[in-house]
Amino acid sequence: MQLTFLGATHEVTGSCFYLQACGKNILIDCGMEQGVDSFENQEIPIPAADVDAVLLTHAHIDHSGKLPMLYSNGFRGEIHATGATNALCDIMLRDSAHIQIQEAEWRNRKGRRSGEKAYVPIFDMEDALATIRMFRSHDYNEKFKLYDGIEVRFTDVGHLLGSASIEVWVTEEGVSKKIVFSGDIGNLNQPLIKNPQYIKEADYVVMESTYGDRNHETPPDYLSELTPIIQETLDRGGNLVIPSFAVGRTQVLLYFIRKIKEDRLIKGHDNFKVYIDSPMAIEATNIFEKNIEGYFDDEAMALIRAGINPISFPGLTTAITADESKAINFNDEPKIIISASGMCDAGRIRHHLKHNLWREDSTILFVGHQSEGSLGKRILDGASEIKLFSETIAVKANIRRLGGVSGHADRDGLLKWLGSYEKKPERVFVVHGDHEVCKMFTQYLGDELSYNAYAPYSGTVVDLATNEIIVEGKPIPVEKKKDKKVTTAFERLVNAGKRLVSVIQKNKGGTNKDLSKFANQINSLCDKWDR
């Protein structure tokens, strides 16, 4: 009964934890690292083919993004999550595969000119589609048997549609322990989705600490802040361009804009148009509309019962094709454009910035976190010009930020979630926060609140039966940013070989006839390629 910490240790992204129990190998999350990479992460210490199952907290790529790579390397188990998480992963993993393929093509075009070896994406669309077929859906609060001795339950944690804390009960060799993986703990009073649900007991808690060092600003009155920004921009004859994350943030914006339109808060522009220019955001919005029961909060459900779609309204237009996207900027009518990506580093938003950043009558409104080094962060920090598509664009538009729009709990919210346990856990593992935040939050939990708190580094291994740290991970700084987005065809071949070894082991005890047939097939394949 061991837990190994692999990702999101003293870092915010790349969530991945490895549980060994009852003879099974289980991953909790398998996410990509995004943004600044401070420390080296240990690899999964077993072949991907030996992973029996994955439990997924939610669909965001820093929790789910490496699942297709796991499949590509030989994983053939099941992925368990809520129904809404499965639906969102369907679009997000396909989108991620598309990005991987595009980037590999771009690198190969450059590489051919300089004689470099060809790059292969870490996974492709076939891997993503096969991964999506491995998902199994569960309702909130449904306790199910994963394997003999292991039971699981997903509890609504209020971060994203379908997001969950995962409760895992393990009984092995007469010892029973309950481990709770918090996932990303949601902010209070978000539109559409419910507040975090609280768990009352656990032996071990693995909890995020993204905002463990601070509280959010006083919750804004979104209607009173957003309304004048829309009014002023439309009065000037400009466009309001909103870079927005396709999943979650876009739907929240639609919720508030619907209310603004319904209450006729904008004067002189009764029929102003709102464009969603992101195929992924459009698909995600459709998923929000279909996943209502059990996911939406009471206010949203009251609207639905009254026959009102909480995220749709007259004047809402979607742009799916490239031609539809281009046409938006050839329409002189003042309008709102919501487009991805949220940090402006990719996607159609870059075209809208190109057409609007130089316009003094337009407004660029940021509604989400902008990581250091991102294009969005540079614009928000006051850059006077930027480069887009090899062209220098002057920044003349009004640059605004809508504060307080966060899907993460702040420090008080984290403490409220942890404080819901009726008895202090044997140990609290603090993860999913910047290096200094992890240290600070862990120290506060221990010194001020008397928790047995510990912030593991990647590679830390804990014996859950005895609460003993078997291996203490070491902080290994990333000295040079490695190219983690591509792999070689030979590496994929090596991973296929590892999977073959795993499959051979799983067939131990088979009939002589079947094993002989299997051996003949392997030898035939070897004869073909043994050159």
Number of C-alpha atoms within 10 A of each C-alpha: 20 18 21 27 27 26 33 28 33 25 28 26 24 25 29 27 25 23 20 16 19 15 12 15 17 21 21 23 28 28 23 22 21 13 14 15 18 19 20 19 25 16 12 19 10 11 18 23 22 21 22 16 20 26 25 31 29 27 28 21 22 21 25 26 24 24 25 27 21 22 19 24 24 23 22 19 18 18 23 22 28 27 20 25 25 24 23 22 25 20 21 24 26 21 16 20 23 17 17 20 19 13 17 21 16 12 16 18 13 13 15 11 8 9 9 12 10 18 18 22 22 24 25 20 18 13 20 27 16 14 25 21 12 17 23 14 14 18 17 19 14 12 16 13 13 15 14 13 16 19 16 22 22 27 24 28 29 29 26 27 28 29 31 30 28 24 21 22 20 21 17 15 9 8 11 15 16 19 22 23 23 23 24 26 28 27 23 19 14 17 19 24 29 24 19 22 16 16 19 13 17 21 18 20 23 23 23 25 30 26 22 26 18 12 13 17 10 8 12 13 10 16 13 11 13 18 16 13 18 24 16 16 22 24 16 13 15 22 27 26 25 28 27 28 22 24 25 21 20 25 25 18 20 20 19 18 25 20 17 18 18 12 9 13 18 19 9 11 16 11 13 17 15 20 18 25 27 26 20 22 27 19 19 24 22 13 18 23 15 11 16 17 8 14 23 22 18 13 13 21 20 13 12 14 9 9 9 13 15 23 22 17 17 12 15 17 14 18 18 16 11 12 9 12 21 15 10 16 16 9 9 10 14 21 24 23 23 28 29 25 21 26 25 24 15 13 16 20 25 21 17 23 21 20 15 24 25 17 17 15 20 26 26 25 21 24 22 21 17 18 14 12 12 15 21 22 18 17 19 16 10 10 13 12 15 17 11 13 9 7 9 11 18 16 20 16 20 17 17 14 16 14 18 17 21 18 19 21 27 23 18 15 20 24 16 13 21 20 15 14 15 11 11 20 19 15 18 24 20 27 32 26 24 22 18 13 22 28 20 15 25 23 18 16 18 14 11 9 13 11 17 16 22 19 23 26 27 26 24 19 21 20 15 24 16 11 13 11 16 13 12 15 19 14 17 13 11 13 10 8 9 9 7 10 14 17 16 13 14 10 13 18 12 12 19 18 14 19 21 15 14 16 14 13 11 11 12 9 8 10 10 9 9 11 15 12 12 14 13 12 12 12 13 12 11 11 10 8 8 8 5
